[in-house]
């Protein structure tokens, strides 16, 4: 029955057994939930067993009824929360701040589900996420590759699988030198950046098919079914990707909404996927180069440039708003249609602009003059950085150092994104 004066919890609890092909089978058992006296904190304990003694990512769901509809928000979980590495053992604990997430008076029987997902080895060069089971899948299997597979990156890696490449930690010069063709002097000043952690970055921009397999939607302008699958997804806003509530919290925290693209991908893999910071994006784009383009070449003309035409889709080599029935000869191109950079990443120049995590105020944002470590950008306003140019713009707007911004609610046919994952 309901009690208007205090919370009372009686939880039916159970574990969930999941099997991932490349790793072992985690078993969750003996889940016990108890409300702390005089508070709205709920202690959840459980046991995690595995013969291989591997590490796992743990997430939880909570239902307010016996039907287990899992409709109670559960973002304020401390301890072994989603994406954190958990080793097998007994007495594992999670603390759920129910007052912060839900804050309702409820005394019916509750149910708790704990999911443990094997985390992949982090020494391999490529990370592969299998999305083929679609939006109704309970998990997306994760595997790794030491090298590019025989036959190269076939269409499955651009449609039903996501592939990310391991990028080393390191230092680089961010921004553009004086005299670079098309340079924006007020926001591209050169400075030294150190990235202290390696990360995985998408080999390709996220495509329309990949978005549909996670979100069960086809939002893009270039929607002809005969050509859309391997084209980059566009008409997706920052808030579509990360969420319009928690997902707007960067740089204070990296939380995302559960029903966003990142939220669903995190929950079904146990890995913390996100957008890149501006620094991560430019570091990955350059791949050791210091020129305007990651091919090692500079622009010969800020508008129409053969060096740009060789590395990506822009306005002078097919870029234009086309009728929807047109093929990829006009508008966005199929991802991976141009040569990759030295780290094997495609379409860092052109095709679609790419959302980054960083906030950027409505005015011109000047880089710092001193060296910086793992920069996160400003915490001002609702504009977010976009990088890389796209199919509609001149060559100057596709340079490695070029910067632009859009409101985080903005969705248009020339902005997409690529993933990063920081273990």
Secondary structure, DSSP 4 states (H G I P E B T S, - for coil): ---SSS---EEEEEEE-EE-TTS-EEEEEEEEEEEPTTSSEEEEEEEEE-TT--EEEEEEEEESSTT----B----EEES-TT-EEESEEEEEEEEEHHHHT-----SEEEEEEEEEEPPPSSSSEEEEE-TT-TT-S---EEEESSPPTT-S-THHHHTEEEEEEE--EEEEES--TT-TT--TTT---EEEEE-S-EEEESSPPBHHHHHHHHS----S---TTT-TTBBP-S--HHHHH-SSGGG-TTT-----TTSHHHHHHHHHSS-EEPPPHHHHHHHHHTT--SSSTTS---SSSSS-HHHHTTS--GGGT-S---TT--TTSSS-BTT-S---TTS---SSSSSEEEEEEE--SSPPPPPSS-EES---B--SSEEEEES--TTS-GGGGSTT-EEEEETT---TTEE---EE--
